[in-house]
Amino acid sequence: MGFFSSVLLLVLHLLQGSRTSLVQLNANGYEGVLIAIDPAVPEDETLITEIKDMVTTASTFLFEATEKRFFFKNVSILIPESWKNTQYKRPKHESYKHADVIVAPPTVPGRDEPYTKQFTACGEKAEYIHFTPDFVLGKKQNEFGPPGRALVHEWAHLRWGVFDEYNDDEPFYMAKSKKIEATRCSIDITGINRVYKCQENNCVTRTCRVDANTKLYEKDCQFFPDKHQTEKTSIMFMQGIDSITRFCNEKNHNREAPSLQNKKCDSRSTWEVISNSEDFKGTVPIAAPPPPPVFSLLKISERIVCLVLDKSESMGNHNRLNRMNQAVKYFLLQTIENGSWVGVVDFDTTAHIKSKLIQIKSNNERRKLLESLPTEASGGISICSGIESAFQVIKEIYPQVDGSEIILVVAGEDKNIRNCMDRVKQSGAIIHSIALGPNADPAVTEMSAVTGGMHFYTTDQSESRGLTDALWTFGSGNTNSSQHSLQLESKGLMLSSNPWMNGTVTIDSTVGKDTFCLVTWDKQPPGISLWDPSGTPRGNFTVDEDSKMAYLSIPGTAKVGVWTYSLQAKANPETLTITVNSRAANSAVPPITVNAKMNKDTSSFPSPMIVYAEILQGYIPILGASVTAFIESDNGETEVLELLDNGAGADSFKNDGVYSRYFTTYQENGKYSLKVQAAGKAKTVMRSLRHLPNRGTYIPGWAVSGEIEGNPPRPESDEDTQTDLESFTRIASGGAFVISNVSKLPLPDLYPPSQITDLEATSDEDEIKITWTAPGDDFDVGTVEQYIIRISGSLLDLRDNFDDALQINTSALLPSEANTKESFAFKPGNLSEENATHIFIAIQSVDKSNLTSKVSNIAQVALFTPEADPSPGKSHPNPRINISALVLLVVGSVAVVSAILSATICILKKKRNAIRSKTGF
């Protein structure tokens, strides 16, 4: 049925693979805020104190900035297990995947800039905030301002989906005043534009020159704000300015500036976006000042997991019991981390403790736990009995069940399940649940929801790998990423005429430890062959015929390179699957990871969905990978999408390591599953060393009485990217989502082309050339019918009244397929605006159903070269303006004009006298 065709996995509460915040807004105060200290951060109690100070300061600043609406009420700090202090509480539901703020080493050494991982649309919540220890400790205050203020800047990114009001790629623009202005909000923030260069202790300041091509200031020019300001906005421009206490609003927003806020939010101010948020709509200002935040210190401790397995008669249908045992064995043999405590309970009408908690230290404990799995399905069902027995198992070692995890696998319906719902809510345990088949009790979904767990659903198809994939997602707790099990291959095929299933797996240098290969079948054990990169056969698979599976654990670290496998079915038809997992080869080198998700877990037609896949090594984005999404509907139809990191269509930012694409080809109502395959080839895949978007503004220095008080220059790399990665492959499950309101096929065309966001323009004498990434007929898929290009001498007029602007003839422009690069050249003709300094260009796409896209970003070309910024102060003379010379020039000019006038008058008098003498008058 094709790649990943068997996976039918439904997440009904938390979107599997995505980060899920625990924050709730209660009586104007944010509760459940989680700040997690990365395991790579060395123990430092001062860091905890500074985190508290930062949040306390930020809470007051946030309250005033939001006009007395929001503050931080309850904040938890998650502390690594390696820190020796034992006075901290055990976390309940809190984990790294729930973190709102992560305190971790810098993405690139020396870069301590705060940033927010944000790749969704304007007004949508972001992923997390990243601070470095040095930033939290106040060592970077000169460059980024006080940490508390920076936290509010980043919180606005995270919670309300606003963007920065500066733009490092477009730091200056030509204003309607015909002056070059720094990109900022508000325009009333004062300062000077200078080139400021330092070598050791010798710094040189000079006036910015105008670039002949862009007609804006040169690359090294920077805006230095005056140190003493009176302007109060905006926090999303430069939160480090002392006078700034507000967000830009509709009245003072700078709509001309090419800021990310204008580009991403249709030129709305940050306060307009915040005011439209669910937080804002559900609150009113409060008069009394807020109380200080309450902090909880939580320390990661040993993981406690109890498997609660259904063995009732419903498990005897559709090979459920065997499929469950295959998945659980895989989980116990390879997925669950060393150091974890694991127990096993099964249940029918009553529960049975099959294994008390055992700490996994080696393969001996793993094999012992395999003996605890049920072998026969019979009897009624009592889910509550199974859960109560799990609590009993946990309490034998840990009196409190806080933070422990119960993995509940169930196929039947239990009318008495709600008898223990309150007990579960109050327990402090996390209930993850997996429902097998259509008759599994829906109350288990609620049980997972109220405890912060994940819930999955898998069908009864014999080739389904939903159970294995679901249990794999439970393998990564709060441990260091080096202990996480990473999926390198996951493939399933139903074989008939051709008995062979062949393929390759790439082991890159970041993985290879605890490499594990699992093969399953439906009828008879297949022939299994495996060769390492040197061509040496690797056999000795352990065959478990009762569970219809075979597995091989490769000792030590697997050889780097391409491994080859070949499976031969011995029955016709036959279903074969293969899974290969591995862990980091070196705890000091983070492995390459892939996380996949949909932008939401439910959608109603015609609302589109977006697929995201993020590829990282540690926190460094990986570029140039080939990323493919496989989306399968309930009826087995599979849509294959190439995900792109090109900054067009669904992709918010180019080259940020997040690959995206719209999904609109709905086949039916019901559930759809997502898996992503990422592959990188040597010499084409790169680690990005660029500064990340959505970060706190770097303060280059201050202007004081015309002088520059500079800060240390921001660390830069010689190149934007570093092409030093070898080939790799990764598989990630993005869970599943539910689509409703789909009518009978074929569906009507309701999707317009996506907005063009990367329009650029250059001029060559009387001709203008523009380039952009082609949108599609349906967002970023297909080909549009035509383009509409309009120009104006006014940016705001073009933005607000696009249909009234001068239209360019595009009859010779034939659109290309989505995501290809387009270009077009034209002569602008005559503009209606008098004294226009620039030509502004925008473009709109039209599809075959005459649906139009949003108007693109606005590109511009200059009609003249503006004067450079005058240089105030005697310490920075401008060679083009000298007052003494100007006075001499004026006096000299007056003298010359007077002499000319005198001579002219004299000549005229002589001529008149001569005429009189000749005529006798």
Order of alpha helices (4+ residues) and beta strands (2+ residues): beta-beta-beta-alpha-beta-beta-beta-beta-beta-alpha-alpha-alpha-beta-beta-beta-beta-beta-alpha-alpha-alpha-beta-beta-alpha-beta-beta-alpha-alpha-beta-alpha-beta-alpha-beta-alpha-beta-beta-beta-beta-beta-beta-beta-beta-beta-beta-beta-beta-beta-beta-beta-beta-beta-beta-beta-beta-beta-beta-beta-beta-alpha-beta-beta-beta-beta-alpha
